[in-house]
């Protein structure tokens, strides 16, 4: 049984966030600028929260 590390709760660095934005943009086939706007508006930094916001936006189209 693995013990969760304290690093998992640590805030992400700017480079890690950029990589996360690029990954999400490629996965969902949308612009990285849209991902950054979702993060800015919602204040969410967790991947699952961002993906929910993307799904909501796609449902509106």
N, C-alpha and C positions, 0 to 999 in steps of 0.2 A: 504494500500500500504506500503510495507516494505521498509525501508531505508537501502541501502547496507552499511555494516560495513566497516570500514577502515581496519580491520583485513584480509579481503578477499584479499587485495592487498599486504599484508605483506609476506615476503619471508618465505618459509616453513622451519621448523626445521629439523634437521637430522633424528629424530625419525619419523616425518611425512613423509619425503621422503622415508624412509625405508618401511613404511607401504604402501605407494603408489606403490613402486616398487613391493612388494609382491603381492598386489592386481592385478596389471597389469599382472604380470607373471602368476598368477593363472587364470585370465580371458582369456588370450590369449594362455595359455598352452605352455609357453616358459620359459626358465631359467631366474631367476632374474639377472644373470650376463649379459644376452643379453640386458635386459632393461637398466641396468646401462651403458652399452657400447653405446646404442642409445642416452642416456642422455649426456654422455661424448662427443660423436662425434657431435651431433647436437646442444648441448648447451641448448636444450629445457627443460623446467621444467613443462610446462603445459601438463595436461593429454591428451588433444586432439591432440597436436602436436606429442607427443610420440606415440599415437595410429595410427596417419597417417604414421609415420615412420615404425611402425610394419606392417601395411597394405602394404606399398611399398615393404618391405622385403619378405612378404608372396607372393606377386604377382610375384616376381623374381624366386620363386621356381618352 
